[in-house]
Amino acid sequence: MEGRRWEEMEEDCLVNIFRRLSLVDLTVAAPSVCRSWRKASLDPLCWRVLDFRGMDFMPWSDLSKSLAARLSVRRPSFTGLLKLAAARSKGTARELRFPRVFGASLRDLVYASDACPRLKVVVLPRLLSAEETHIPEIVGKWKELERLEMESKPSSFLELVKQISLNCKRFSGLAMSGSIKIEDVSAIVDYLPRIKNLRLHDSYLPKEKLLAILSGSRELEKLSVTDCIGFEADEEILHKASGLEAFEYEGSKLADDLGYETDECDPLYVHVV
């Protein structure tokens, strides 16, 4: 390859490089260099990981300005970029991470469930409370789903776990925050018996609920309960967790800084730090 120019590289080599680029670079930068780069950037292998986290779709953002210039659209949006990325993946996308803040809607989630049927990892967007009832049906469409991450526990969590149990036979990882009730623990233990990685960070998690998870989830390998309220990692808890590959509990404590030991101040408690 010595003496050859970048644009003269074999297409499969370019694809192998481009699949490591961010969506922004893949959409805006790489296709602008030359025809061979543009052709390589359109290969579905480059669009298997659709990570929109950290993207700012506000009209005045640098991202929006770049997309407007490159795609010749007046007002770039998350919906537009999602549809472009899904189309270029041609149904082969394996990971989808929605923006953390603004941009995604229930309609986008429904679209993704149809356009990206083979997803293995999904990070859900923040939805309105009234829209959370749709989550179980949507997630149940991803038959190959292995890991699901949510910013907070949805009101439809119990039904969601049932749908995962029925439809997602390879499911093994869950991450969320919220007030963990006994019915939530029972659902995780009963409907997700093969779960290996569980993250309940920034949650209200009483000691008895934590012990029930440790006792009931027999195939659990990694448990993260950092920055939780409701327990201190005493000898009993550490003994129960000793068989795990990883047990993370840093920052967790019995009561918050205001002295609360329960979630009575907010039934949907989500700890903010």
C-alpha positions as CSV (number, residue, x, y, z in Angstrom):
1,M,0.0,0.0,0.0
2,E,3.1,2.2,0.2
3,G,2.8,5.2,-2.2
4,R,-0.9,4.7,-2.7
5,R,-3.4,7.5,-2.0
6,W,-6.3,7.1,0.4
7,E,-8.9,7.4,-2.4
8,E,-7.2,4.4,-4.1
9,M,-7.7,2.0,-1.2
10,E,-9.7,-1.1,-1.8
11,E,-13.4,-0.6,-0.9
12,D,-13.5,-3.4,1.7
13,C,-10.6,-1.7,3.5
14,L,-12.4,1.6,3.5
15,V,-15.6,0.0,4.8
16,N,-13.6,-1.6,7.6
17,I,-12.3,1.8,8.6
18,F,-15.6,3.7,8.1
19,R,-17.6,1.3,10.2
20,R,-15.7,2.8,13.2
21,L,-16.7,6.4,12.4
22,S,-19.4,8.3,14.2
23,L,-22.7,8.8,12.4
24,V,-21.8,12.5,11.9
25,D,-18.5,11.7,10.2
26,L,-20.2,8.9,8.2
27,T,-22.9,11.2,7.0
28,V,-21.1,14.5,6.5
29,A,-17.3,14.0,6.3
30,A,-16.4,10.7,4.6
31,P,-18.8,11.1,1.6
32,S,-17.4,14.5,0.8
33,V,-13.9,13.4,0.0
34,C,-14.3,11.5,-3.2
35,R,-16.5,9.0,-5.1
36,S,-14.8,5.9,-3.7
37,W,-15.2,7.2,-0.2
38,R,-18.8,8.0,-0.8
39,K,-19.5,4.6,-2.2
40,A,-17.8,2.8,0.7
41,S,-19.7,5.0,3.2
42,L,-23.0,3.7,1.8
43,D,-22.1,0.1,2.6
44,P,-24.7,-1.4,5.1
45,L,-21.8,-2.7,7.3
46,C,-20.9,1.0,8.1
47,W,-24.4,1.5,9.6
48,R,-24.8,-1.4,12.0
49,V,-24.2,0.8,15.1
50,L,-26.6,3.8,15.1
51,D,-25.4,5.9,18.1
52,F,-27.3,9.2,18.3
53,R,-26.3,10.0,21.9
54,G,-24.8,13.4,22.5
55,M,-26.1,14.8,19.2
56,D,-27.6,18.2,19.3
57,F,-30.4,18.7,16.8
58,M,-31.3,22.3,17.7
59,P,-31.5,24.5,14.6
60,W,-28.5,26.6,15.7
61,S,-26.2,23.7,16.5
62,D,-23.1,22.9,14.5
63,L,-24.5,19.5,13.7
64,S,-27.7,20.9,12.2
65,K,-25.7,23.4,10.1
66,S,-23.5,20.6,8.8
67,L,-26.4,18.3,8.0
68,A,-28.3,21.1,6.3
69,A,-25.3,21.8,4.0
70,R,-24.5,18.2,3.3
71,L,-28.0,16.8,2.8
72,S,-29.5,20.0,1.3
73,V,-32.3,20.2,3.8
74,R,-33.6,23.3,5.4
75,R,-34.2,22.0,8.9
76,P,-32.4,18.8,9.7
77,S,-34.0,16.6,12.4
78,F,-33.4,13.5,14.4
79,T,-36.2,11.8,12.5
80,G,-34.7,12.6,9.2
81,L,-31.2,11.3,10.2
82,L,-32.8,8.2,11.8
83,K,-34.6,7.4,8.5
84,L,-31.4,8.0,6.5
85,A,-29.3,5.8,8.8
86,A,-32.0,3.0,8.9
87,A,-32.3,3.1,5.1
88,R,-28.5,2.8,4.6
89,S,-28.3,-0.1,7.1
90,K,-30.8,-2.0,5.0
91,G,-32.2,-3.8,8.0
92,T,-28.9,-4.9,9.3
93,A,-28.5,-2.5,12.2
94,R,-27.5,-4.2,15.5
95,E,-27.4,-1.3,18.0
96,L,-29.6,1.8,18.3
97,R,-29.0,4.5,20.9
98,F,-31.4,7.4,20.9
99,P,-30.5,11.0,21.8
100,R,-30.3,11.6,25.6
101,V,-32.3,14.8,25.5
102,F,-34.4,16.3,22.7
103,G,-35.3,15.0,19.3
104,A,-36.8,11.5,19.6
105,S,-40.5,10.7,19.8
106,L,-42.8,7.7,20.1
107,R,-43.2,7.9,16.3
108,D,-39.5,7.5,15.9
109,L,-39.5,4.5,18.2
110,V,-42.3,2.8,16.2
111,Y,-40.5,3.5,13.0
112,A,-37.2,2.0,14.3
113,S,-39.0,-1.2,15.5
114,D,-40.1,-1.8,11.8
115,A,-37.0,-0.4,10.0
116,C,-34.4,-2.0,12.3
117,P,-35.8,-5.5,13.1
118,R,-32.5,-7.1,14.0
119,L,-31.4,-4.9,16.9
120,K,-29.5,-6.5,19.7
121,V,-28.8,-3.4,21.8
122,V,-31.3,-0.5,22.3
123,V,-31.1,2.6,24.4
124,L,-34.6,4.0,24.6
125,P,-35.4,7.7,24.4
126,R,-37.2,9.7,27.1
127,L,-40.9,9.5,26.4
128,L,-44.0,11.2,27.9
129,S,-45.7,9.2,30.6
130,A,-48.8,8.7,28.5
131,E,-46.6,7.1,25.7
132,E,-44.9,4.6,28.0
133,T,-47.8,2.1,27.5
134,H,-46.6,1.5,24.0
135,I,-43.1,0.4,25.0
136,P,-43.8,-3.3,25.7
137,E,-45.4,-3.9,22.3
138,I,-42.5,-2.0,20.5
139,V,-39.7,-3.7,22.3
140,G,-41.4,-7.1,21.8
141,K,-40.8,-6.8,18.0
142,W,-37.0,-7.0,18.5
143,K,-36.7,-10.8,18.6
144,E,-32.9,-10.7,18.7
145,L,-32.7,-8.1,21.5
146,E,-30.0,-8.8,24.1
147,R,-29.7,-5.6,26.1
148,L,-32.1,-2.8,26.9
149,E,-31.3,0.5,28.5
150,M,-33.8,3.1,29.8
151,E,-33.2,6.4,31.6
152,S,-36.0,5.6,34.1
153,K,-38.4,2.7,34.8
154,P,-41.5,3.1,32.7
155,S,-45.0,2.8,34.1
156,S,-45.4,-0.3,31.9
157,F,-42.4,-2.1,33.2
158,L,-44.2,-5.2,34.3
159,E,-45.8,-5.7,30.9
160,L,-42.5,-4.9,29.3
161,V,-40.7,-7.6,31.1
162,K,-43.4,-10.1,30.1
163,Q,-43.0,-9.2,26.4
164,I,-39.3,-9.5,26.6
165,S,-39.7,-13.0,28.1
166,L,-42.1,-14.0,25.4
167,N,-40.3,-12.6,22.4
168,C,-36.6,-11.9,23.2
169,K,-35.1,-15.3,23.9
170,R,-31.4,-14.0,23.9
171,F,-32.1,-11.2,26.3
172,S,-29.5,-10.9,29.1
173,G,-29.0,-7.2,30.0
174,L,-31.1,-4.5,31.5
175,A,-30.3,-1.0,32.7
176,M,-32.7,1.6,34.3
177,S,-33.3,3.9,37.2
178,G,-36.4,4.3,39.4
179,S,-38.2,3.1,42.5
180,I,-37.7,-0.7,42.6
181,K,-40.8,-2.3,44.1
182,I,-41.2,-5.9,45.1
183,E,-43.3,-6.6,42.0
184,D,-40.5,-5.3,39.9
185,V,-38.0,-7.7,41.6
186,S,-40.4,-10.6,41.1
187,A,-40.8,-9.7,37.4
188,I,-37.1,-9.6,36.9
189,V,-36.5,-12.9,38.7
190,D,-39.5,-14.8,37.2
191,Y,-39.5,-13.5,33.7
192,L,-35.8,-12.8,33.1
193,P,-34.2,-15.9,34.6
194,R,-31.2,-15.7,32.2
195,I,-30.3,-12.1,32.9
196,K,-26.6,-11.7,33.3
197,N,-26.0,-8.0,33.5
198,L,-28.3,-5.8,35.6
199,R,-27.8,-2.1,36.2
200,L,-30.2,-0.2,38.6
201,H,-28.1,2.9,39.2
202,D,-29.5,6.0,40.8
203,S,-32.5,4.1,42.1
204,Y,-34.5,3.7,45.3
205,L,-33.6,0.1,46.2
206,P,-34.2,-1.1,49.8
207,K,-32.0,-3.8,51.1
208,E,-34.6,-6.6,51.1
209,K,-35.3,-5.9,47.3
210,L,-31.5,-6.1,46.6
211,L,-31.2,-9.3,48.5
212,A,-34.2,-10.8,46.6
213,I,-32.5,-10.0,43.3
214,L,-29.2,-11.5,44.5
215,S,-31.0,-14.7,45.6
216,G,-33.4,-15.1,42.7
217,S,-31.3,-14.2,39.7
218,R,-29.2,-17.3,39.5
219,E,-27.3,-16.6,36.3
220,L,-26.5,-13.0,37.2
221,E,-22.8,-12.1,36.5
222,K,-22.7,-8.3,36.9
223,L,-24.8,-6.1,39.1
224,S,-24.4,-2.3,39.3
225,V,-26.4,-0.5,42.0
226,T,-24.3,2.6,42.3
227,D,-25.6,5.9,43.8
228,C,-28.8,4.2,45.1
229,I,-30.8,5.0,48.2
230,G,-32.2,2.4,50.5
231,F,-29.2,0.2,51.5
232,E,-25.7,0.1,52.7
233,A,-23.4,-2.6,51.5
234,D,-23.1,-4.5,54.7
235,E,-21.6,-7.9,55.3
236,E,-24.8,-9.8,54.4
237,I,-25.1,-8.0,51.0
238,L,-21.4,-8.5,50.2
239,H,-21.7,-12.2,51.1
240,K,-24.7,-12.6,48.8
241,A,-22.9,-10.8,46.0
242,S,-19.6,-12.6,46.4
243,G,-20.4,-15.1,43.6
244,L,-20.8,-12.3,41.0
245,E,-18.0,-11.4,38.6
246,A,-18.7,-7.7,39.3
247,F,-20.7,-6.0,42.0
248,E,-20.7,-2.2,41.9
249,Y,-22.3,-0.3,44.8
250,E,-20.2,2.9,45.2
251,G,-22.2,5.9,46.3
252,S,-25.2,3.9,47.6
253,K,-26.5,4.7,51.1
254,L,-29.4,4.1,53.4
255,A,-30.8,7.6,53.3
256,D,-30.4,10.6,51.1
257,D,-29.0,14.0,52.2
258,L,-32.4,15.0,53.4
259,G,-32.7,12.0,55.6
260,Y,-35.3,10.1,53.5
261,E,-35.1,6.3,53.8
262,T,-38.2,5.7,51.6
263,D,-39.5,6.9,48.3
264,E,-42.6,8.4,49.9
265,C,-41.6,11.9,48.6
266,D,-42.0,10.6,45.0
267,P,-43.7,7.3,44.1
268,L,-41.7,7.2,40.8
269,Y,-38.4,8.1,42.6
270,V,-35.5,8.8,40.3
271,H,-32.4,9.9,42.2
272,V,-30.7,13.0,40.7
273,V,-27.1,13.7,41.4
